[in-house]
Amino acid sequence: MNFNELKDFLDEKVLQYNTLDFIESDPVQIPHLFSQKEDIEIAGFLSATIAWGNRKMIIKNSHKMMELMGNTPYDFVMSHSETDLERLESFVHRTFNGQDFVGFIKSLQNIYKNHGGLETVFSKNQEDHSMQKSISEFKKIFFEIPHLARTQKHISDPLNNSAAKRINMYLRWMCRQDNKGVDLGIWKSISPSKLSCPLDVHSGNVARKLELLNRKQNDGKALLELDTKLRELDANDPVKYDFALFGLGVFEGF
């Protein structure tokens, strides 16, 4: 395919998959349960954090996280008691366990009490065409309070050559205004033009088949290569192509 054929093909796939039907089989449904800004961003952050593995299990366990917080995530983060935190200790999703969950709640409380909230922290350190420095700085702030060493692995650092798939997906949810009702677009301080594609097995394999990506590993260098190509296709909204790459991989076995 030449450039124009590839763009037409991918634009068509974006229209096919960036629809309300996408929500029912995707963890983006979790932040959609809420209407208050802080509830949406905390629910989104926690469900994106455990978004690896079987999608049905991700969604089931994300709902369980919300239930353990009484389905009021912001209120729980800000005013939980020690007894409330004990309830979380039974939680487990793959390698993310109850101790990690407790650590995340404490870190989120610190971010809302002392740093102006998630949007404020992520909106600092933006670069012209990248959020990777912002994500790295976010991780430092997230773990500035006492925490278990084991919990650090649940937030990636793109400056350590990680593709940071889950945080990039979270930023897509929060910043993209897709007018289709999938991405929530509640953060106005970060332009969608700066976002990076959530690079995983599916999107990576499809990107290689379409010659958008040559690098074999799904790491930070691969992400930069893919981002550069997607920005050529649409500089204002490069991560809309996540719908095309993911849809082709997961739903069509492309």
N, C-alpha and C positions, 0 to 999 in steps of 0.2 A: 504493500500500500504506500502511495506517496503521502506527503504531509496533509493535503486537503482531504484525501479519502480517509485517512486515519482520524482526522478531526471530526469529519462527518459521522463516521462509525461510532466513535466514542461519545459524541454529543447525543446521538440517538440512544445509546445505552444509558446515558445519564437520565434522559427523559423517561426511559423505560423503568429504571429502578429507583429514582429519586421521587417516590410517591408514598402516600400514606400506607399502602400495603406493606412497605418495607418495615414499618415500625413493629408489626406484630411478631416478627421473628428476630428482632434486634434489641440489644440492651438499651438503645436510645429511648425505648418505651418507659424506662424507669424515671428519668427526669420529667417526662411528660405527665407523670401522675400528679405533679404539683403546680401551683400557680404563683407562689411567692418566690421572688428572685433567689433568695438565699437557700430555700429548700431545693429549688431546681439545680443550682450549681453544686450543692453538697451531694444530692442524690446522684447527679451525673458523675461527679468526681469518684464517689465510692464504687458505683457500678462499672465505670471505665477501668478502675484499678483492678477489678477481678475479671476483666474481659479477656480471658484466654482459656482455650480448651473448648469443650462442647457448649454450643450456644444456648441450648435449652437449660443446661445446668447453670450457666452464667446468669441467665434471666431468673431462674428459680432462686438462686442464692442471693441475687441482688434484691429481689422482693423480700427475702428473709432478713437481709440487713435492714431494710426499711421498717419491717415489723418489729425487729428488736429495738429500734429507736422510736417505737410508738407511732410510726408514720408521720413524725414531725422532726425531720432531720436537723433543721437549724436550731429549734428549741432544745433538742437533745444535746447538740454540740455545746450550746451556750450554758445550759443549766442542769446538766446531768449530775447525779450523786455517785458516790463510790459503789453503792448497791446497784445502780443502773448499769455501771460499767461491768460489774460481775456477770450480768445477763449476757454480755457479748462474748464471754470467754468460751462458750460452747461452739461458737461459729467456726466453720472451716470451709474454705474453697481452695482446693489443691494445696499450694504451699502458703496461702494467706490464711492465718489462723486467728483465733480470738484475741491473742496478745497483740497481734498486728492491728487488729480492728480497734482495740482500746488505744493503742499508740496513735492511730490515725485520728481518732476523735479528739485526743488531747492536742495534737498538732493543729487540727482544724480550729479548735477553740483559740489557740494562740494566734492563729492567722486572723481570725475575726476580731479578737480583742485588741491585738497589738499592731496589726498590719493593714487594717482596712478591708479585709476580706479577700476572697480568691481572685476576683477580677483585678483588684488593685495590685496584688502581687504579680500576677501574670502579665499585667500591662506594662510593668517596668522592664527595662533592659531589652526592649524590642529593637531589632535591627531592620534594615530596609526591606529585605526579602526573607526574613527568617524569625522564628520564635525560639530557635534552639538555645540561644543564650538565656532567654527569659525562663525556659524550662529548667535549665541548669541552676540558675539563681533561685528559682522557686524551690528546688530540692534542698538547697542550703537552708533557706528559711524554714521549710517544713520540718527539718531535723535539727533546728537550733536549740530545741528544748531537750531535756533528758529523754532517751528512747532506747529501745533494744536494738543492738547492731543488726539483728536478723531482719528487722522491718525495713531497713534502707533499700533492700533489693527490690521492693515493690514500687519504687519510683525510679525510673530510668534517668540517666544523665546523658543527653545527646553529645556533650563535649567529651564524653568517654567513648565515642563512636557507637552509641546505641541508636537504633532507629526510633526509640521512644514511641512505639506504635500506640499504646493506650492513651498517653497524654495528648498526642497529636489528634487522636480520635475525639477525645474530650474537648479539645479546643475547637474542632470542627463543629461539634454539637453546640457549643456556647457562642461561637462568633459568626457562623455562616447563617445568613438570612436567605433561605432557599425558596421562600414563598410557596413551598409544597407541604409545609407542616411537619417535616422530618427533623431537620436541624433547628434548634430553638432560637439561635441568634439574639440572645438577650444581652450579650456583651458588646457595647458599641465602641469601646476604647481600643479594640484590636481589629485591624482591617483583615478581611478574609484573604486578601492578596498575600499576606505574610504566612499563611498556614501551610503546613506540610502534610502530605498524604500519609494516612496510617498504613505503614508498610508491614504486611504480614505475609504468610505463606501464599495465600490466594492472590492478593494484589501483586505480589512479587513475581509469581509464576506467569500471570497474565501479562504483566509489563514486559517480561523477557520475551515472551512469544510475539508480542507486538513491537519488539525492538525499541522499547522505551527505556530499557535497562539492560546493561551488559554484566554488571557485577554480580557474582554468584551468591554472596552472602547478603542476608537482609540486615544490613547494619547502617551506621550513620553515613558512610560514604555512598552506599547504594541509595539512601534517601536523598542525598544531595543531587545525585545523578538523575533520579526520577523526578524530583521537584523541578529541576532545570528544564526538563522536557515538558512537564505539565504546564509550566509557566509560559512556554512558547505556544501552547494550545489555548490557554486562557490566563492572561496575566492577572486579571482581577479576581478570579475564582478558581485557582488551580485545583483545589481539593474536591471540587464537584466530581472530578474523574474517579475519586474513590468509589463512588456508586457504580460506575461502569466497570472498573477493574474487579471490584469485589463481586458484583453481580455476575459478571462473565465467569469468574472462578468458582463461586459457590453454587450458583443456580444453573449455570450452563455447562460446567465442567470444561470450559474453553481450553 
